[in-house]
Amino acid sequence: MSTASVSGSGDDARARKQQPMLARHRSKEQQMSHPTEEQRMGRAGGWFPLGYKDGFSQWWANISPAAAEHKVISFVPYLQQPPTQMETGSAPVSTSPSSLSIGEDKPDTVHTVTTNSITDPYGPRRWHSNLVKLPGKERALNEFSIERVGETVEENLVMVHGYGAGLGFFYRNFEGLSRPKGWKLWALDMLGMGRSSRPPFRIHAKDREGKIAEAESWFVDSLEEWRIARKIDKFTLLGHSLGGYMAVAYALKYPGHLKKLILASPVGIPEDPYAVNEAMPEPESSTMGNEFTQSQEETAGHTSLDGSRSSGDNNRLFNARAKAEQDAAKKATADDGGSGPRRKPLPKWLTYLWDANISPFSIIRWGGPLGPRFVSGWTTRRFSFLPAEESQALHHYSYTLFRQRGSGEYALSYILAPGAFARSPLIRRIQNVGRQIISPPATDGSTSDISPPSATLKEHGIPIVFMYGENDWMDIAGGYAAEQKLKEEQEKVLKSASPEERKLENGSAKVLVIKKAGHHVYLDGWEEFNQVMREEMADVSRHSKSLMS
């Protein structure tokens, strides 16, 4: 069994001291008893550690997105000179030319670096950087891939980042996840984010459901177009946060192409009565605000000065299931008309900005010389556990991405209500993943080089893995609820299945917890994350070989 498996007893959870709901409340209690250096510096210094002078210097330097990504990827082990395609989807108007000659490349120009077995103990491997052109105007995806030299590609792993991020955030996973033989790794920047192109984001639907579907399709259609361009039939899909939400949306809209779905701290699973009602977008305790307020001590579960262990959002190994059951009981009470403590609404100004579709990155762009300082408030809290050079590189990388022209970021308010609860919760439709009728390939020639997704016209389930950090602000209760719903659907399907259908059945669901990690499980607990991922990849390989035999 993986070291990430959930274990322990509820007795330990009951014995532990009750923690405040929100990370900012826990942080305030700790600061009152043990003032930090940030507190001594003052509120402004604590929230935005970068000084005005340094912030102005970074703004004036105009580091290009390509240069920033190149620097982050340079920390990948055994890759001393990473390949970096120079074409960025849309940099700010003020961006000056860099030493890397931004804009000289044309889409589909592949940049390649090959490591040999002498410099790379797990090689030789070939590393690619490319901008893949998609149909339509201003549509292209930034791509980073790794393949093993001299081996036939038998399996494909596709990695998709979260909201506003980029593929560079996976830099500590690239080497470890490209070790398994027969696998090719692909990391993508979502359309309108990272260094992918940034076409204008427009919604044409008038009804609520239509707007949600159109916003989801804006992302998942580009992923399907990329798959067709790369002539990939089936693959394993890993999505983090918003990327996890979109991975589920992709599986539902384009069935028959996934071998396994891995959701790393996915957003949008639980149902919130306020989030599904546009007039009352009010969140619960586990909200996206903690992404900006949760400190690294809380993320990693470090021990405080008084000897107590700090907590994230109660996603402990031993009390996660109990918390899920408690939440379910509370929901049942509410459904029966029971009364409970009313939740404090979000500030009206925040709800207004969210519903007005003013993204947090707009503030970075409007901030001018203050932009790097604003970003430092997040990057310092997220990356303080990393070596100084890596933390600084991620700060520059984040800033260069955040200040690009707004595009895909504007989809957020159509998909999530204030507080990161989905307007169309995945818990309502997760049970349909891997259970869909497969549409025949298009007859317009666009998929002529791709074999039909299956000999049958119906999916027979796919393995789905929900992965959370031990101190994740994303509530693990949603993962357990989804796991239960998937298993119930499987039991329902098998009751009426034929012997042949039972033999083809491949559905499964499980929840894993990565120790000493927060929402960014792939980075906070990267070693355990990589090990768990390799185990899941090995499982895919075994299943594929069993089907062939």
Backbone hydrogen bonds, N-H to C=O, Kabsch-Sander energy under -0.5 kcal/mol:
donor,donor_aa,acceptor,acceptor_aa,energy
5,S,2,S,-1.7
6,V,511,V,-0.6
13,A,9,S,-0.8
14,R,10,G,-2.3
15,A,11,D,-1.7
16,R,12,D,-0.9
16,R,13,A,-0.7
26,R,22,L,-1.9
27,S,23,A,-2.8
28,K,24,R,-1.8
29,E,25,H,-2.0
30,Q,26,R,-2.1
31,Q,27,S,-2.3
32,M,28,K,-1.8
33,S,29,E,-1.5
34,H,30,Q,-2.7
40,R,36,T,-1.9
41,M,37,E,-1.5
42,G,38,E,-0.9
42,G,39,Q,-0.6
46,G,42,G,-2.2
47,W,43,R,-2.4
48,F,44,A,-2.6
55,G,51,G,-2.5
56,F,52,Y,-2.4
57,S,53,K,-2.1
58,Q,54,D,-2.3
59,W,55,G,-2.2
60,W,56,F,-2.6
61,A,57,S,-2.1
62,N,58,Q,-1.0
63,I,58,Q,-0.5
68,A,64,S,-2.4
69,E,65,P,-2.5
70,H,66,A,-2.6
71,K,67,A,-2.0
72,V,68,A,-1.9
73,I,69,E,-2.7
74,S,70,H,-1.3
75,F,72,V,-1.7
76,V,73,I,-2.0
79,L,76,V,-1.7
80,Q,78,Y,-0.6
88,T,86,M,-0.7
89,G,195,R,-2.0
95,T,92,P,-1.7
101,S,98,S,-1.7
103,G,86,M,-0.8
104,E,101,S,-1.5
108,D,131,L,-2.7
109,T,106,K,-1.5
110,V,108,D,-0.7
111,H,129,S,-2.6
112,T,110,V,-0.5
113,V,127,W,-2.3
115,T,125,R,-2.8
120,D,116,N,-2.0
123,G,120,D,-2.1
125,R,115,T,-1.1
126,R,147,E,-3.4
127,W,113,V,-3.6
128,H,145,S,-3.2
129,S,111,H,-2.1
130,N,143,E,-2.5
132,V,130,N,-0.6
132,V,141,L,-2.8
133,K,131,L,-0.6
134,L,139,R,-2.9
139,R,136,G,-0.7
140,A,138,E,-0.5
141,L,132,V,-2.2
143,E,130,N,-3.0
144,F,187,A,-2.5
145,S,128,H,-2.0
146,I,185,L,-2.2
147,E,126,R,-2.5
149,V,124,P,-1.7
149,V,147,E,-0.5
151,E,148,R,-1.4
154,E,152,T,-0.8
154,E,182,G,-2.5
155,E,182,G,-2.4
157,L,184,K,-2.5
158,V,156,N,-0.5
158,V,236,T,-2.8
159,M,186,W,-2.8
160,V,238,L,-2.5
161,H,188,L,-0.8
165,A,162,G,-1.6
169,F,166,G,-1.7
170,F,167,L,-1.9
171,Y,168,G,-1.7
173,N,170,F,-2.5
174,F,170,F,-1.3
177,L,173,N,-2.5
178,S,174,F,-0.8
178,S,175,E,-0.8
179,R,176,G,-0.8
183,W,180,P,-1.3
184,K,155,E,-2.0
185,L,146,I,-2.4
186,W,157,L,-3.0
187,A,144,F,-3.0
188,L,159,M,-2.3
189,D,142,N,-2.2
190,M,188,L,-0.5
192,G,197,S,-2.2
193,M,190,M,-2.2
194,G,165,A,-0.6
196,S,193,M,-2.0
197,S,140,A,-2.3
202,R,200,P,-0.7
211,K,207,D,-2.0
212,I,208,R,-1.9
213,A,209,E,-2.5
214,E,210,G,-2.3
215,A,211,K,-2.2
216,E,212,I,-2.3
217,S,213,A,-2.4
218,W,214,E,-1.5
219,F,215,A,-0.7
219,F,216,E,-1.1
220,V,216,E,-2.4
221,D,217,S,-2.3
223,L,219,F,-1.5
224,E,220,V,-2.1
225,E,221,D,-2.4
226,W,222,S,-2.1
227,R,223,L,-2.3
228,I,224,E,-2.2
229,A,225,E,-2.3
230,R,226,W,-2.1
231,K,228,I,-1.1
232,I,227,R,-2.0
233,D,231,K,-0.5
235,F,257,H,-2.3
236,T,156,N,-3.0
237,L,260,K,-2.3
238,L,158,V,-3.1
238,L,236,T,-0.5
239,G,262,I,-2.3
240,H,160,V,-2.2
241,S,264,A,-2.2
243,G,240,H,-2.6
244,G,241,S,-0.6
245,Y,241,S,-1.7
246,M,242,L,-2.5
247,A,243,G,-1.6
248,V,244,G,-1.8
249,A,245,Y,-2.1
250,Y,246,M,-2.5
251,A,247,A,-2.2
252,L,248,V,-1.9
253,K,249,A,-2.0
254,Y,250,Y,-3.1
257,H,254,Y,-0.6
259,K,235,F,-2.4
260,K,235,F,-0.7
261,L,463,P,-2.5
262,I,237,L,-2.9
263,L,261,L,-0.5
263,L,465,V,-3.3
264,A,239,G,-2.5
264,A,262,I,-0.7
265,S,263,L,-0.8
265,S,467,M,-3.9
267,V,241,S,-1.4
268,G,420,A,-0.7
276,V,272,D,-1.8
277,N,274,Y,-0.9
278,E,276,V,-0.6
280,M,277,N,-2.1
282,E,280,M,-1.8
287,T,285,S,-1.4
290,N,287,T,-1.5
291,E,288,M,-1.5
292,F,289,G,-1.5
293,T,289,G,-1.2
294,Q,290,N,-2.6
299,T,295,S,-2.0
300,A,296,Q,-2.7
301,G,297,E,-0.9
302,H,297,E,-2.3
304,S,308,S,-3.0
307,G,304,S,-1.8
310,S,302,H,-2.0
310,S,308,S,-0.5
316,R,314,N,-0.9
320,A,316,R,-1.2
323,K,319,N,-2.2
324,A,320,A,-2.1
325,E,321,R,-2.4
326,Q,322,A,-2.4
327,D,323,K,-2.4
328,A,324,A,-2.0
329,A,325,E,-2.2
330,K,326,Q,-2.3
331,K,327,D,-2.2
332,A,328,A,-2.2
333,T,329,A,-2.2
334,A,330,K,-2.2
335,D,331,K,-2.5
336,D,332,A,-1.5
337,G,334,A,-1.5
338,G,333,T,-2.9
351,T,347,P,-2.2
352,Y,348,K,-2.5
353,L,349,W,-2.3
354,W,350,L,-2.4
355,D,351,T,-2.7
356,A,352,Y,-2.1
357,N,354,W,-1.6
358,I,353,L,-2.7
359,S,357,N,-0.8
362,S,359,S,-1.1
363,I,359,S,-0.7
364,I,360,P,-0.9
365,R,361,F,-2.2
366,W,362,S,-2.9
367,G,363,I,-1.6
368,G,365,R,-0.9
370,L,367,G,-2.4
371,G,368,G,-1.9
374,F,370,L,-2.4
375,V,371,G,-2.4
376,S,372,P,-1.7
377,G,373,R,-0.8
377,G,374,F,-1.0
378,W,374,F,-0.6
378,W,375,V,-1.2
379,T,375,V,-2.6
380,T,376,S,-2.1
381,R,377,G,-0.6
382,R,378,W,-2.3
383,F,379,T,-2.7
384,S,380,T,-0.7
386,L,383,F,-1.6
391,S,387,P,-2.7
392,Q,388,A,-2.4
393,A,389,E,-2.0
394,L,390,E,-2.4
395,H,391,S,-1.8
396,H,392,Q,-2.3
397,Y,393,A,-2.4
398,S,394,L,-2.7
399,Y,395,H,-2.4
400,T,396,H,-2.5
401,L,397,Y,-1.7
402,F,398,S,-2.9
403,R,399,Y,-1.9
404,Q,401,L,-1.2
405,R,90,S,-0.7
408,G,192,G,-0.8
409,E,192,G,-0.5
410,Y,407,S,-1.8
411,A,408,G,-1.8
412,L,409,E,-1.4
414,Y,411,A,-1.0
415,I,411,A,-1.2
415,I,412,L,-0.7
416,L,412,L,-3.4
417,A,421,F,-3.2
420,A,417,A,-1.6
421,F,417,A,-0.6
423,R,415,I,-2.7
424,S,415,I,-0.6
426,L,268,G,-3.0
427,I,269,I,-1.8
428,R,425,P,-1.3
429,R,426,L,-1.7
430,I,426,L,-2.3
432,N,429,R,-1.8
433,V,430,I,-1.6
435,R,432,N,-2.0
438,I,457,L,-2.3
439,S,437,I,-0.6
448,S,445,G,-1.2
450,I,447,T,-1.7
459,E,436,Q,-2.6
461,G,434,G,-3.0
464,I,508,S,-2.1
465,V,261,L,-2.6
466,F,510,K,-2.8
467,M,263,L,-3.1
467,M,465,V,-0.6
468,Y,512,L,-2.4
470,E,514,I,-2.5
471,N,517,A,-3.2
472,D,469,G,-1.7
475,D,473,W,-0.5
478,G,475,D,-1.2
479,G,476,I,-0.5
480,Y,476,I,-1.9
481,A,477,A,-2.3
482,A,478,G,-2.1
483,E,479,G,-2.4
484,Q,480,Y,-2.3
485,K,481,A,-2.0
486,L,482,A,-2.4
487,K,483,E,-2.0
488,E,484,Q,-2.2
489,E,485,K,-1.9
490,Q,486,L,-2.0
491,E,487,K,-2.3
492,K,488,E,-2.1
493,V,489,E,-2.4
494,L,490,Q,-2.6
495,K,491,E,-1.3
496,S,492,K,-0.7
496,S,493,V,-0.8
497,A,494,L,-0.8
502,R,498,S,-2.5
503,K,499,P,-1.7
504,L,500,E,-1.5
505,E,501,E,-0.9
506,N,460,H,-3.1
507,G,460,H,-0.7
508,S,462,I,-1.0
510,K,464,I,-1.5
512,L,466,F,-3.2
513,V,4,A,-2.9
514,I,468,Y,-3.1
515,K,513,V,-0.5
517,A,514,I,-0.8
521,V,519,H,-1.8
523,L,520,H,-1.6
524,D,520,H,-3.1
525,G,521,V,-1.4
526,W,523,L,-1.0
529,F,525,G,-2.8
530,N,526,W,-2.7
531,Q,527,E,-1.9
532,V,528,E,-2.7
533,M,529,F,-2.6
534,R,530,N,-2.3
535,E,531,Q,-1.8
536,E,532,V,-2.1
537,M,533,M,-2.6
538,A,534,R,-2.3
539,D,535,E,-1.7
540,V,536,E,-1.6
541,S,537,M,-2.2
542,R,538,A,-2.4
543,H,539,D,-2.1
544,S,540,V,-2.5
545,K,541,S,-2.2
546,S,542,R,-2.1
547,L,543,H,-1.9
548,M,544,S,-1.7
549,S,545,K,-2.0
